[in-house]
Amino acid sequence: MRDELHIPDGRDACDACDEDDAGDLFHAVHPYEALGHPIRRRIVDILASGEHSAGEVAALVTVEFRISRTAVSKHLRILRDARLIDVRAEEQWRWYRLAPEGVRLIEEAWCDLREKLDQAIGWDADRGCERDPLAAVTRSRTTARKGVGLHRGAGSRGRQKAPPEIPLPPEEPLPAMEPTFVFPREPREPRDS
């Protein structure tokens, strides 16, 4: 898969990912989130073939996925917020196309995933050995607790030496309960059958 990703000037996509601009680091929506829905992946497939109007995209997607044009519009907005597609207005039509910057964002996300995979912990079948990139990391001292002054030790203040004594109530007989008042019933008259 890495061999298929190329930048137009001939460099490898992962080499180009190392040259990140500071302004491009913030994205409203991550490319994986934007492409995480099958409808949005289909829209990107459609737009990869060229520029299409919103009506053309909606006509294809509504038939395939049986969703409304409003839902298609929301999916287009998510892709636009993720900067994967561009839109231009021409009179009353909106024309969408796959953005070159969007493809670069997908390639950067792929390169980040590749780097994480290369630094994975566990058995490496290719090398035939165990690897743990975190083994070389030294652990730092624990930080002091919050509060004024220096930390004097955990639990040095307010520690009880013995459990508290709970006074028991005196053993007096319980007071006799008075009977509750019950309303007397009036006698019923016999029914005529």
DAPEGI-V749567 format. One record per residue. RES is the residue in three letters. PHI is phi as a letter, one per 40 degrees, with the letter a starting at -180 (* if undefined). PSI is psi in radians with two decimals (none if undefined). NEAR is the number of other C-alpha atoms within 12 Angstrom. Layout:
RES_PHI_PSI_NEAR, RES_PHI_PSI_NEAR
//
This chain:
MET_*_-0.62_12, ARG_c_-0.58_18, ASP_c_-0.38_12, GLU_c_-0.33_13, LEU_c_2.01_22, HIS_b_2.56_21, ILE_c_2.56_21, PRO_d_-0.53_12, ASP_c_0.13_9, GLY_g_-0.17_13, ARG_c_2.76_17, ASP_c_2.56_22, ALA_c_-0.69_30, CYS_c_-0.51_29, ASP_c_-0.66_23, ALA_c_-0.48_24, CYS_c_-0.45_28, ASP_c_-0.32_18, GLU_c_0.91_17, ASP_c_2.45_20, ASP_c_2.52_12, ALA_c_-0.54_9, GLY_c_-0.35_8, ASP_c_0.07_17, LEU_c_-0.46_15, PHE_c_2.19_15, HIS_b_2.43_24, ALA_c_-0.71_19, VAL_b_2.32_23, HIS_c_2.50_25, PRO_d_-0.61_33, TYR_c_-0.65_27, GLU_c_-0.75_21, ALA_c_-0.65_33, LEU_c_0.12_30, GLY_c_-0.12_18, HIS_b_2.37_19, PRO_c_-0.55_18, ILE_c_-0.76_31, ARG_c_-0.60_34, ARG_c_-0.67_25, ARG_c_-0.70_26, ILE_c_-0.73_42, VAL_c_-0.68_37, ASP_c_-0.74_22, ILE_c_-0.79_26, LEU_c_-0.29_33, ALA_c_-0.40_22, SER_c_-0.15_15, GLY_i_-2.99_20, GLU_c_2.34_24, HIS_b_2.63_28, SER_c_2.82_27, ALA_c_-0.63_34, GLY_c_-0.70_22, GLU_c_-0.76_24, VAL_c_-0.79_37, ALA_c_-0.68_33, ALA_c_-0.74_23, LEU_c_-0.82_24, VAL_c_-0.65_31, THR_c_-0.59_23, VAL_c_-0.76_15, GLU_c_-0.74_16, PHE_b_-0.06_20, ARG_f_0.92_15, ILE_b_2.90_18, SER_c_2.89_20, ARG_c_-0.53_21, THR_c_-0.71_18, ALA_c_-0.68_21, VAL_c_-0.72_31, SER_c_-0.69_27, LYS_c_-0.69_20, HIS_c_-0.66_34, LEU_c_-0.68_40, ARG_c_-0.73_24, ILE_c_-0.75_31, LEU_c_-0.64_39, ARG_c_-0.71_31, ASP_c_-0.55_23, ALA_c_-0.03_32, ARG_g_0.55_32, LEU_c_-0.40_40, ILE_b_2.72_39, ASP_b_2.70_31, VAL_b_2.50_24, ARG_b_2.55_19, ALA_c_2.35_14, GLU_b_1.82_11, GLU_f_-2.09_8, GLN_c_0.03_10, TRP_b_2.64_14, ARG_b_2.21_21, TRP_b_2.17_24, TYR_b_2.57_34, ARG_a_2.77_33, LEU_c_2.26_33, ALA_c_2.33_26, PRO_d_-0.62_19, GLU_c_-0.60_21, GLY_c_-0.70_31, VAL_c_-0.68_31, ARG_c_-0.67_32, LEU_c_-0.69_35, ILE_c_-0.73_32, GLU_c_-0.70_33, GLU_c_-0.76_33, ALA_c_-0.67_29, TRP_c_-0.72_26, CYS_c_-0.69_27, ASP_c_-0.73_23, LEU_c_-0.70_18, ARG_c_-0.74_19, GLU_c_-0.72_17, LYS_c_-0.65_13, LEU_c_-0.69_14, ASP_c_-0.45_18, GLN_c_0.29_18, ALA_c_2.67_17, ILE_c_2.47_16, GLY_h_-2.87_18, TRP_c_2.23_15, ASP_b_1.89_15, ALA_c_-0.58_11, ASP_c_-0.71_10, ARG_c_-0.32_10, GLY_g_0.60_9, CYS_a_2.96_11, GLU_c_2.43_15, ARG_b_2.47_18, ASP_a_1.70_15, PRO_c_-0.31_16, LEU_c_-0.11_12, ALA_c_-0.53_12, ALA_c_-0.20_8, VAL_c_2.22_8, THR_c_2.53_8, ARG_c_2.38_9, SER_c_2.88_6, ARG_c_2.66_6, THR_c_2.57_7, THR_c_2.71_10, ALA_c_2.71_13, ARG_c_2.81_13, LYS_c_2.66_9, GLY_h_3.02_9, VAL_c_2.44_8, GLY_g_-3.06_9, LEU_c_2.77_11, HIS_c_2.22_15, ARG_c_0.04_13, GLY_h_2.56_11, ALA_c_2.15_11, GLY_g_0.40_10, SER_c_-0.40_10, ARG_c_2.42_10, GLY_g_0.32_8, ARG_c_2.33_11, GLN_c_2.44_10, LYS_c_-0.61_8, ALA_b_2.73_7, PRO_c_2.57_7, PRO_c_2.61_8, GLU_c_2.29_7, ILE_b_2.09_6, PRO_c_2.38_7, LEU_c_2.56_7, PRO_c_2.66_8, PRO_c_2.61_7, GLU_c_1.46_7, GLU_b_2.65_8, PRO_c_2.58_8, LEU_c_2.50_8, PRO_c_2.58_6, ALA_c_2.41_7, MET_c_2.37_7, GLU_c_2.55_6, PRO_c_2.54_6, THR_c_2.62_6, PHE_c_2.31_6, VAL_b_2.24_6, PHE_c_2.31_6, PRO_c_2.53_6, ARG_c_2.53_6, GLU_c_2.54_6, PRO_c_2.48_6, ARG_c_2.58_6, GLU_c_2.53_6, PRO_c_2.55_6, ARG_c_2.58_5, ASP_c_2.25_4, SER_b_none_3
//
